Amino acid sequence: TGEGDTFDGNYAYYYTSGFYGGAIYGSTGATITLTDSTLTSNVAYGGGAIYGTSIDSLSITGGEVSDNTSYYSGGGILISGADGVTFDGTLFDGNNAYYGYGGAAYVYYYTPMTVTDTSLASNTAYYSGGAIYATTLYDTATISGSTFDGNRTTYGSGGAIHLTTASDALISDSTFTDNSTYYDGGAIYSAYY
């Protein structure tokens, strides 16, 4: 749990100092809770700022996740299995999944996701999900009161959001402007397969 913390310029990148989670790494049963914290310019192979696998939950309220880079997926955040992922009033700006999916966030595997009053701008992914790539959730994805501006992919689909295999998806009171992708869904790509 952190409040008002700053994580800037940390690395977890293969031979240098690790592999996943440039600033924070959480594993089985961990609870990651951040309030009004700043995560900027962190670098990792996966999850430029934060990586979590089989965690209890990730909750980010306020603060910002900006200018982080992953070589593969989750330029800002990569979560593979959690009882819940929540972003509330957070800024995601300029994160980059250099050769993967989910410029700001990659959320995967039996994970309910809630995004509220959050701004996602100028995030990029090489493949799908310029801002958010969420797949194999088998649970509910809820996005409300949020803005998606200028997110893009080089290839793939879903300039702002790529959402697949959620048991239920609700997007409300949100604004999508100037997002772009190579294939389908300049703003949103959604499917169940």
MDAnalysis code that builds the backbone (N, CA, C; Angstrom):
import MDAnalysis as mda
import numpy as np

u = mda.Universe.empty(579, n_residues=193, atom_resindex=np.repeat(np.arange(193), 3), trajectory=True)
u.add_TopologyAttr("name", ["N", "CA", "C"] * 193)
u.add_TopologyAttr("resid", np.arange(1, 194))
u.add_TopologyAttr("resname", ["THR", "GLY", "GLU", "GLY", "ASP", "THR", "PHE", "ASP", "GLY", "ASN", "TYR", "ALA", "TYR", "TYR", "TYR", "THR", "SER", "GLY", "PHE", "TYR", "GLY", "GLY", "ALA", "ILE", "TYR", "GLY", "SER", "THR", "GLY", "ALA", "THR", "ILE", "THR", "LEU", "THR", "ASP", "SER", "THR", "LEU", "THR", "SER", "ASN", "VAL", "ALA", "TYR", "GLY", "GLY", "GLY", "ALA", "ILE", "TYR", "GLY", "THR", "SER", "ILE", "ASP", "SER", "LEU", "SER", "ILE", "THR", "GLY", "GLY", "GLU", "VAL", "SER", "ASP", "ASN", "THR", "SER", "TYR", "TYR", "SER", "GLY", "GLY", "GLY", "ILE", "LEU", "ILE", "SER", "GLY", "ALA", "ASP", "GLY", "VAL", "THR", "PHE", "ASP", "GLY", "THR", "LEU", "PHE", "ASP", "GLY", "ASN", "ASN", "ALA", "TYR", "TYR", "GLY", "TYR", "GLY", "GLY", "ALA", "ALA", "TYR", "VAL", "TYR", "TYR", "TYR", "THR", "PRO", "MET", "THR", "VAL", "THR", "ASP", "THR", "SER", "LEU", "ALA", "SER", "ASN", "THR", "ALA", "TYR", "TYR", "SER", "GLY", "GLY", "ALA", "ILE", "TYR", "ALA", "THR", "THR", "LEU", "TYR", "ASP", "THR", "ALA", "THR", "ILE", "SER", "GLY", "SER", "THR", "PHE", "ASP", "GLY", "ASN", "ARG", "THR", "THR", "TYR", "GLY", "SER", "GLY", "GLY", "ALA", "ILE", "HIS", "LEU", "THR", "THR", "ALA", "SER", "ASP", "ALA", "LEU", "ILE", "SER", "ASP", "SER", "THR", "PHE", "THR", "ASP", "ASN", "SER", "THR", "TYR", "TYR", "ASP", "GLY", "GLY", "ALA", "ILE", "TYR", "SER", "ALA", "TYR", "TYR"])
u.atoms.positions = np.array([
    [0.839, -1.188, 0.000],
    [0.000, 0.000, 0.000],
    [0.874, 1.238, 0.000],
    [0.552, 2.181, -0.897],
    [1.330, 3.409, -0.943],
    [0.425, 4.601, -1.159],
    [0.800, 5.740, -0.590],
    [0.048, 6.966, -0.780],
    [1.015, 8.114, -1.034],
    [0.830, 8.797, -2.165],
    [1.674, 9.928, -2.498],
    [3.103, 9.566, -2.834],
    [3.351, 8.308, -3.196],
    [4.705, 7.860, -3.519],
    [5.065, 8.177, -4.959],
    [6.367, 8.264, -5.237],
    [6.862, 8.483, -6.589],
    [7.793, 7.350, -6.979],
    [7.531, 6.745, -8.145],
    [8.384, 5.716, -8.718],
    [8.827, 6.220, -10.087],
    [10.073, 6.595, -10.209],
    [10.532, 7.231, -11.439],
    [11.854, 6.615, -11.903],
    [11.871, 6.196, -13.187],
    [13.117, 5.757, -13.803],
    [13.666, 4.447, -13.296],
    [12.790, 3.542, -12.859],
    [13.240, 2.224, -12.404],
    [13.244, 1.229, -13.568],
    [14.116, 0.209, -13.475],
    [14.274, -0.757, -14.559],
    [14.153, -2.184, -14.047],
    [13.459, -3.013, -14.808],
    [13.490, -4.465, -14.613],
    [13.513, -5.046, -16.015],
    [14.697, -5.180, -16.540],
    [14.772, -5.499, -17.960],
    [15.840, -6.550, -18.237],
    [15.408, -7.770, -18.211],
    [16.199, -8.926, -18.629],
    [17.518, -9.015, -17.894],
    [18.639, -8.888, -18.559],
    [19.919, -9.160, -17.917],
    [20.337, -8.085, -16.917],
    [19.747, -6.904, -16.980],
    [20.213, -5.831, -16.107],
    [19.739, -6.003, -14.675],
    [18.405, -6.026, -14.469],
    [17.935, -6.081, -13.076],
    [16.618, -6.817, -12.915],
    [16.266, -7.656, -13.866],
    [15.018, -8.395, -13.733],
    [14.316, -8.553, -15.063],
    [12.994, -8.692, -15.013],
    [12.262, -9.000, -16.237],
    [10.911, -8.307, -16.288],
    [10.123, -8.385, -15.206],
    [8.774, -7.819, -15.167],
    [8.639, -6.781, -14.046],
    [7.806, -5.771, -14.315],
    [7.491, -4.784, -13.294],
    [8.630, -3.823, -13.024],
    [8.741, -2.793, -13.877],
    [9.843, -1.847, -13.733],
    [9.915, -1.217, -12.355],
    [8.766, -0.898, -11.768],
    [8.734, -0.291, -10.436],
    [8.212, -1.257, -9.372],
    [7.136, -2.007, -9.686],
    [6.477, -2.866, -8.688],
    [6.174, -4.233, -9.295],
    [6.498, -5.284, -8.537],
    [6.186, -6.660, -8.932],
    [5.375, -7.296, -7.806],
    [4.194, -7.831, -8.151],
    [3.372, -8.524, -7.161],
    [3.075, -9.932, -7.620],
    [3.175, -10.896, -6.703],
    [2.884, -12.287, -7.068],
    [1.784, -12.839, -6.171],
    [1.626, -14.126, -6.155],
    [0.465, -14.817, -5.594],
    [-0.015, -14.226, -4.271],
    [-1.280, -13.778, -4.282],
    [-1.930, -13.288, -3.075],
    [-1.633, -11.850, -2.699],
    [-0.790, -11.166, -3.470],
    [-0.429, -9.789, -3.136],
    [-1.604, -8.836, -3.359],
    [-1.655, -7.793, -2.556],
    [-2.604, -6.700, -2.738],
    [-1.795, -5.435, -3.010],
    [-2.030, -4.822, -4.165],
    [-1.328, -3.596, -4.532],
    [-2.338, -2.456, -4.525],
    [-2.139, -1.504, -3.618],
    [-3.048, -0.364, -3.485],
    [-2.232, 0.920, -3.510],
    [-2.504, 1.786, -4.484],
    [-1.790, 3.052, -4.617],
    [-2.790, 4.196, -4.644],
    [-2.499, 5.252, -3.898],
    [-3.349, 6.436, -3.857],
    [-2.498, 7.674, -4.110],
    [-2.883, 8.449, -5.120],
    [-2.189, 9.692, -5.461],
    [-0.690, 9.473, -5.634],
    [-0.340, 8.374, -6.242],
    [1.063, 8.052, -6.489],
    [1.426, 8.331, -7.945],
    [2.720, 8.506, -8.185],
    [3.225, 8.828, -9.516],
    [4.191, 7.744, -9.963],
    [3.898, 7.148, -11.118],
    [4.782, 6.140, -11.703],
    [5.162, 6.616, -13.097],
    [6.416, 7.032, -13.258],
    [6.844, 7.633, -14.521],
    [8.192, 7.077, -14.968],
    [8.308, 6.906, -16.291],
    [9.582, 6.576, -16.940],
    [10.218, 5.296, -16.408],
    [9.383, 4.329, -16.046],
    [9.878, 3.016, -15.643],
    [9.904, 2.096, -16.863],
    [10.789, 1.096, -16.837],
    [11.001, 0.238, -18.003],
    [11.090, -1.227, -17.575],
    [10.426, -2.108, -18.344],
    [10.526, -3.549, -18.108],
    [10.209, -4.290, -19.394],
    [10.507, -5.568, -19.409],
    [10.100, -6.395, -20.546],
    [8.582, -6.472, -20.616],
    [7.931, -6.685, -19.474],
    [6.471, -6.698, -19.388],
    [6.031, -5.942, -18.156],
    [5.022, -5.056, -18.313],
    [4.574, -4.227, -17.200],
    [5.593, -3.162, -16.866],
    [5.646, -2.120, -17.702],
    [6.677, -1.103, -17.554],
    [6.782, -0.552, -16.144],
    [5.636, -0.280, -15.509],
    [5.629, 0.220, -14.134],
    [5.238, -0.862, -13.135],
    [4.161, -1.621, -13.435],
    [3.626, -2.603, -12.485],
    [3.348, -3.925, -13.186],
    [3.733, -5.016, -12.526],
    [3.385, -6.356, -12.994],
    [2.792, -7.132, -11.832],
    [1.690, -7.829, -12.085],
    [1.096, -8.679, -11.071],
    [0.627, -9.985, -11.669],
    [0.893, -11.083, -10.977],
    [0.431, -12.388, -11.433],
    [-0.238, -13.130, -10.286],
    [-1.466, -13.586, -10.501],
    [-2.257, -14.291, -9.483],
    [-2.348, -13.497, -8.193],
    [-2.539, -12.185, -8.331],
    [-2.605, -11.333, -7.148],
    [-4.036, -11.255, -6.619],
    [-4.154, -10.727, -5.418],
    [-5.465, -10.526, -4.831],
    [-6.166, -9.377, -5.554],
    [-5.495, -8.202, -5.600],
    [-6.106, -7.071, -6.282],
    [-5.079, -5.990, -6.592],
    [-5.413, -5.183, -7.583],
    [-4.683, -3.956, -7.890],
    [-5.685, -2.820, -7.879],
    [-5.415, -1.794, -7.066],
    [-6.277, -0.626, -6.997],
    [-5.431, 0.631, -7.064],
    [-5.694, 1.467, -8.086],
    [-4.988, 2.734, -8.222],
    [-6.024, 3.848, -8.207],
    [-5.898, 4.751, -7.236],
    [-6.817, 5.874, -7.097],
    [-6.027, 7.173, -7.239],
    [-6.449, 8.015, -8.195],
    [-5.733, 9.252, -8.431],
    [-4.347, 9.002, -8.975],
    [-3.502, 10.018, -8.929],
    [-2.125, 9.876, -9.366],
    [-2.001, 9.714, -10.864],
    [-0.810, 9.308, -11.290],
    [-0.580, 9.124, -12.721],
    [0.376, 7.979, -13.003],
    [0.174, 7.393, -14.186],
    [1.033, 6.344, -14.720],
    [1.417, 6.828, -16.111],
    [2.615, 7.388, -16.249],
    [2.956, 8.097, -17.486],
    [4.376, 7.787, -17.959],
    [4.499, 7.716, -19.290],
    [5.804, 7.594, -19.957],
    [6.575, 6.356, -19.533],
    [5.852, 5.289, -19.218],
    [6.486, 4.009, -18.920],
    [6.560, 3.175, -20.203],
    [7.505, 2.236, -20.248],
    [7.728, 1.447, -21.456],
    [7.925, -0.021, -21.117],
    [7.245, -0.869, -21.882],
    [7.550, -2.303, -21.833],
    [7.995, -2.722, -23.224],
    [8.937, -3.653, -23.264],
    [9.336, -4.164, -24.573],
    [8.206, -4.994, -25.159],
    [7.522, -5.772, -24.310],
    [6.417, -6.578, -24.801],
    [5.096, -5.924, -24.400],
    [4.336, -6.454, -23.488],
    [2.980, -5.956, -23.245],
    [2.856, -5.215, -21.922],
    [1.798, -4.358, -21.866],
    [1.542, -3.577, -20.673],
    [2.562, -2.479, -20.477],
    [2.502, -1.465, -21.359],
    [3.464, -0.373, -21.257],
    [3.496, 0.240, -19.873],
    [2.313, 0.418, -19.278],
    [2.228, 0.911, -17.907],
    [2.064, -0.209, -16.904],
    [1.085, -1.104, -17.171],
    [0.702, -2.138, -16.206],
    [0.383, -3.437, -16.934],
    [0.838, -4.558, -16.372],
    [0.471, -5.886, -16.876],
    [-0.009, -6.724, -15.699],
    [-1.266, -7.168, -15.776],
    [-1.847, -8.020, -14.740],
    [-2.298, -9.333, -15.366],
    [-1.787, -10.427, -14.840],
    [-2.165, -11.764, -15.291],
    [-2.810, -12.517, -14.134],
    [-4.115, -12.291, -13.982],
    [-4.871, -12.957, -12.933],
    [-4.946, -12.147, -11.652],
    [-6.180, -11.687, -11.330],
    [-6.418, -10.939, -10.091],
    [-7.893, -11.045, -9.737],
    [-8.192, -10.908, -8.459],
    [-9.595, -10.893, -8.043],
    [-10.261, -9.571, -8.388],
    [-9.459, -8.558, -8.737],
    [-10.018, -7.291, -9.165],
    [-8.938, -6.307, -9.551],
    [-9.206, -5.539, -10.630],
    [-8.334, -4.443, -11.052],
    [-9.198, -3.194, -11.141],
    [-8.781, -2.130, -10.439],
    [-9.562, -0.898, -10.399],
    [-8.664, 0.305, -10.634],
    [-9.066, 1.151, -11.590],
    [-8.433, 2.443, -11.815],
    [-9.498, 3.512, -11.600],
    [-9.240, 4.440, -10.695],
    [-10.230, 5.452, -10.351],
    [-9.568, 6.834, -10.304],
    [-9.920, 7.680, -11.282],
    [-9.409, 9.040, -11.298],
    [-7.925, 9.128, -11.566],
    [-7.412, 8.203, -12.357],
    [-5.977, 8.119, -12.632],
    [-5.684, 8.618, -14.049],
    [-4.517, 9.214, -14.234],
    [-4.050, 9.632, -15.546],
    [-3.057, 8.618, -16.080],
    [-3.339, 8.089, -17.277],
    [-2.398, 7.243, -18.014],
    [-2.004, 8.000, -19.281],
    [-0.765, 8.417, -19.347],
    [-0.354, 9.261, -20.467],
    [1.010, 8.829, -21.016],
    [1.061, 8.618, -22.336],
    [2.331, 8.403, -23.007],
    [3.034, 7.101, -22.683],
    [2.288, 6.075, -22.265],
    [2.884, 4.762, -22.026],
    [2.989, 4.000, -23.347],
    [3.978, 3.093, -23.442],
    [4.255, 2.451, -24.712],
    [4.573, 0.967, -24.531],
    [3.768, 0.114, -25.183],
    [4.092, -1.308, -25.286],
    [4.819, -1.474, -26.616],
    [6.124, -1.423, -26.553],
    [6.963, -1.251, -27.738],
    [6.726, -2.316, -28.801],
    [6.619, -3.572, -28.393],
    [6.419, -4.640, -29.377],
    [5.364, -5.621, -28.887],
    [4.300, -5.064, -28.254],
    [3.284, -5.939, -27.711],
    [1.914, -5.299, -27.667],
    [1.161, -5.582, -26.616],
    [-0.249, -5.228, -26.490],
    [-0.480, -4.368, -25.241],
    [-1.459, -3.462, -25.328],
    [-1.866, -2.688, -24.168],
    [-0.874, -1.605, -23.787],
    [-0.990, -0.443, -24.455],
    [-0.045, 0.634, -24.205],
    [-0.051, 1.096, -22.760],
    [-1.242, 1.314, -22.202],
    [-1.350, 1.720, -20.798],
    [-1.476, 0.515, -19.881],
    [-2.354, -0.434, -20.258],
    [-2.596, -1.586, -19.373],
    [-2.972, -2.828, -20.158],
    [-2.461, -3.951, -19.715],
    [-2.788, -5.275, -20.244],
    [-3.361, -6.066, -19.075],
    [-4.626, -6.472, -19.191],
    [-5.301, -7.192, -18.106],
    [-5.792, -8.523, -18.659],
    [-5.461, -9.615, -17.958],
    [-5.628, -10.946, -18.530],
    [-6.026, -11.961, -17.464],
    [-6.920, -12.857, -17.834],
    [-7.165, -14.116, -17.129],
    [-8.003, -13.993, -15.860],
    [-9.293, -14.260, -16.013],
    [-10.238, -14.349, -14.893],
    [-10.126, -13.149, -13.948],
    [-10.254, -11.972, -14.518],
    [-10.029, -10.746, -13.754],
    [-11.122, -9.718, -14.020],
    [-11.943, -9.352, -13.039],
    [-12.884, -8.246, -13.219],
    [-12.118, -6.920, -13.232],
    [-12.527, -6.027, -14.133],
    [-11.814, -4.758, -14.310],
    [-12.800, -3.597, -14.252],
    [-12.458, -2.560, -13.475],
    [-13.287, -1.369, -13.365],
    [-12.426, -0.133, -13.596],
    [-12.850, 0.702, -14.549],
    [-12.145, 1.945, -14.873],
    [-13.143, 3.086, -14.719],
    [-12.864, 4.024, -13.804],
    [-13.807, 5.091, -13.482],
    [-13.100, 6.447, -13.488],
    [-13.687, 7.425, -14.164],
    [-13.193, 8.806, -14.130],
    [-11.695, 8.887, -14.391],
    [-11.255, 8.110, -15.349],
    [-9.828, 7.995, -15.651],
    [-9.540, 8.557, -17.040],
    [-8.375, 9.171, -17.198],
    [-7.957, 9.752, -18.469],
    [-6.818, 8.931, -19.049],
    [-7.012, 8.470, -20.293],
    [-5.983, 7.696, -20.983],
    [-5.667, 8.399, -22.297],
    [-4.455, 8.943, -22.406],
    [-4.102, 9.779, -23.553],
    [-2.717, 9.432, -24.086],
    [-2.635, 9.375, -25.414],
    [-1.344, 9.242, -26.110],
    [-0.572, 7.990, -25.710],
    [-1.304, 6.926, -25.394],
    [-0.669, 5.635, -25.138],
    [-0.569, 4.870, -26.450],
    [0.460, 4.035, -26.596],
    [0.669, 3.330, -27.861],
    [1.041, 1.873, -27.621],
    [0.576, 1.039, -28.541],
    [0.954, -0.372, -28.541],
    [1.290, -0.782, -29.965],
    [2.241, -1.677, -30.106],
    [2.580, -2.139, -31.447],
    [1.436, -2.955, -32.031],
    [0.863, -3.825, -31.218],
    [-0.261, -4.613, -31.681],
    [-1.572, -4.010, -31.162],
    [-2.409, -4.741, -30.491],
    [-3.765, -4.276, -30.187],
    [-3.857, -3.590, -28.823],
    [-4.903, -2.725, -28.708],
    [-5.167, -2.046, -27.457],
    [-4.200, -0.910, -27.179],
    [-4.397, 0.207, -27.903],
    [-3.500, 1.339, -27.713],
    [-3.443, 1.797, -26.271],
    [-4.593, 1.829, -25.602],
    [-4.634, 2.177, -24.174],
    [-4.801, 0.918, -23.316],
    [-5.886, 0.163, -23.547],
    [-6.177, -1.015, -22.719],
    [-6.364, -2.253, -23.598],
    [-5.667, -3.311, -23.232],
    [-5.873, -4.624, -23.840],
    [-6.340, -5.545, -22.727],
    [-7.575, -6.009, -22.816],
    [-8.143, -6.880, -21.792],
    [-8.691, -8.129, -22.468],
    [-8.225, -9.288, -22.042],
    [-8.613, -10.520, -22.716],
    [-8.733, -11.683, -21.736],
    [-9.566, -12.656, -22.103],
    [-9.786, -13.858, -21.297],
    [-10.154, -13.480, -19.863],
    [-10.962, -12.423, -19.728],
    [-11.352, -11.987, -18.385],
    [-12.319, -12.971, -17.733],
    [-13.259, -13.496, -18.520],
    [-14.326, -14.350, -18.002],
    [-15.004, -13.711, -16.798],
    [-15.080, -12.398, -16.808],
    [-15.699, -11.648, -15.718],
    [-16.149, -10.309, -16.293],
    [-16.518, -9.377, -15.446],
    [-17.117, -8.118, -15.879],
    [-16.063, -7.038, -16.101],
    [-16.201, -6.326, -17.212],
    [-15.380, -5.146, -17.486],
    [-16.302, -3.928, -17.498],
    [-16.030, -2.948, -16.636],
    [-16.858, -1.755, -16.526],
    [-15.985, -0.521, -16.688],
    [-16.352, 0.330, -17.646],
    [-15.625, 1.578, -17.892],
    [-16.648, 2.705, -17.880],
    [-16.437, 3.708, -17.016],
    [-17.404, 4.793, -16.927],
    [-16.706, 6.124, -16.651],
    [-17.291, 7.184, -17.211],
    [-16.827, 8.535, -16.955],
    [-15.386, 8.788, -17.321],
    [-14.866, 8.052, -18.291],
    [-13.448, 8.139, -18.632],
    [-13.234, 8.726, -20.022],
    [-12.025, 9.220, -20.275],
    [-11.697, 9.793, -21.578],
    [-10.528, 9.050, -22.199],
    [-10.639, 8.816, -23.494],
    [-9.603, 8.144, -24.270],
    [-9.262, 9.055, -25.447],
    [-8.067, 9.599, -25.443],
    [-7.710, 10.581, -26.467],
    [-6.326, 10.293, -27.055],
    [-6.287, 10.144, -28.376],
    [-5.017, 10.034, -29.073],
    [-4.233, 8.772, -28.801],
    [-4.920, 7.699, -28.438],
    [-4.253, 6.406, -28.272],
    [-4.188, 5.714, -29.636],
    [-3.173, 4.868, -29.825],
    [-3.049, 4.255, -31.152],
    [-2.285, 2.929, -31.097],
    [-2.503, 2.138, -32.133],
    [-1.713, 0.931, -32.348],
    [-1.035, 1.025, -33.703],
    [0.098, 0.358, -33.821],
    [0.779, 0.301, -35.117],
    [0.120, -0.742, -36.000],
    [-0.145, -1.915, -35.435],
    [-0.900, -2.968, -36.115],
    [-2.055, -3.359, -35.203],
    [-2.685, -4.491, -35.457],
    [-3.729, -4.980, -34.573],
    [-5.008, -4.182, -34.632],
    [-5.814, -4.270, -33.564],
    [-7.138, -3.671, -33.504],
    [-7.350, -2.981, -32.155],
    [-8.336, -2.073, -32.145],
    [-8.687, -1.369, -30.921],
    [-7.719, -0.250, -30.592],
    [-7.921, 0.900, -31.242],
    [-7.015, 2.020, -31.022],
    [-6.959, 2.453, -29.571],
    [-8.120, 2.457, -28.905],
    [-8.164, 2.783, -27.474],
    [-8.300, 1.525, -26.622],
    [-9.288, 0.667, -26.959],
    [-9.585, -0.520, -26.153],
    [-9.709, -1.749, -27.042],
    [-9.039, -2.818, -26.652],
    [-9.242, -4.139, -27.251],
    [-9.745, -5.045, -26.141],
    [-11.009, -5.464, -26.234],
    [-11.665, -6.205, -25.159],
    [-12.254, -7.498, -25.706],
    [-11.771, -8.624, -25.211],
    [-12.287, -9.910, -25.660],
    [-12.535, -10.832, -24.474],
    [-13.559, -11.672, -24.625],
    [-13.888, -12.723, -23.666],
    [-14.114, -12.176, -22.258],
    [-14.943, -11.145, -22.186],
    [-15.470, -10.698, -20.897],
    [-16.887, -11.239, -20.780],
    [-17.281, -11.683, -19.588],
    [-18.623, -12.228, -19.433],
    [-19.676, -11.130, -19.582],
    [-19.287, -9.898, -19.238],
    [-20.183, -8.760, -19.405],
    [-19.319, -7.516, -19.526],
    [-19.670, -6.632, -20.464],
    [-18.898, -5.405, -20.657],
    [-19.845, -4.218, -20.709],
    [-19.532, -3.197, -19.923],
    [-20.353, -1.992, -19.898],
    [-19.444, -0.770, -20.008],
    [-19.660, 0.032, -21.051],
    [-18.926, 1.287, -21.222],
    [-19.952, 2.403, -21.240],
    [-19.812, 3.369, -20.317],
    [-20.812, 4.428, -20.210],
    [-20.167, 5.772, -19.905],
    [-20.830, 6.837, -20.368],
    [-20.445, 8.216, -20.054],
    [-18.965, 8.479, -20.294],
    [-18.419, 7.877, -21.336],
    [-17.006, 8.031, -21.655],
    [-16.834, 8.674, -23.024],
    [-15.676, 9.293, -23.239],
    [-15.412, 10.039, -24.464],
    [-14.196, 9.454, -25.168],
    [-14.339, 9.250, -26.487],
    [-13.262, 8.703, -27.309],
    [-12.970, 9.676, -28.445],
    [-11.747, 10.196, -28.502],
    [-11.383, 11.146, -29.553],
    [-9.989, 10.830, -30.111],
    [-9.874, 10.886, -31.427],
    [-8.581, 10.797, -32.117],
    [-7.787, 9.538, -31.796],
    [-8.487, 8.428, -31.554],
    [-7.805, 7.147, -31.392],
    [-7.717, 6.464, -32.759],
    [-6.687, 5.641, -32.977],
    [-6.525, 5.034, -34.294],
    [-5.855, 3.670, -34.197],
    [-6.153, 2.830, -35.199],
    [-5.570, 1.495, -35.247],
    [-5.399, 1.072, -36.694],
    [-4.677, -0.010, -36.907],
    [-4.374, -0.466, -38.262],
    [-5.523, -1.271, -38.855],
    [-6.141, -2.121, -38.044],
    [-7.210, -2.975, -38.552],
    [-8.589, -2.507, -38.088],
    [-9.179, -3.151, -37.110],
    [-10.578, -2.909, -36.765],
    [-10.726, -2.144, -35.444],
    [-11.737, -1.275, -35.418],
    [-12.094, -0.578, -34.191],
    [-11.142, 0.544, -33.839],
    [-11.312, 1.677, -34.529],
    [-10.449, 2.815, -34.253],
    [-10.466, 3.215, -32.793],
    [-11.635, 3.118, -32.151],
    [-11.741, 3.403, -30.709],
    [-11.839, 2.104, -29.910],
    [-12.784, 1.229, -30.262],
    [-13.059, 0.028, -29.465],
    [-13.168, -1.200, -30.369],
    [-12.505, -2.259, -29.968],
    [-12.695, -3.569, -30.580],
    [-13.158, -4.508, -29.472],
    [-14.306, -5.150, -29.671],
    [-14.838, -6.048, -28.665],
    [-15.357, -7.317, -29.321],
    [-15.044, -8.457, -28.726],
    [-15.511, -9.742, -29.246],
    [-15.476, -10.761, -28.122],
    [-16.222, -11.856, -28.324],
    [-16.180, -12.971, -27.372],
    [-15.790, -14.221, -28.121],
    [-14.603, -14.690, -27.834],
    [-14.135, -15.939, -28.476],
    [-13.093, -16.602, -27.613],
])
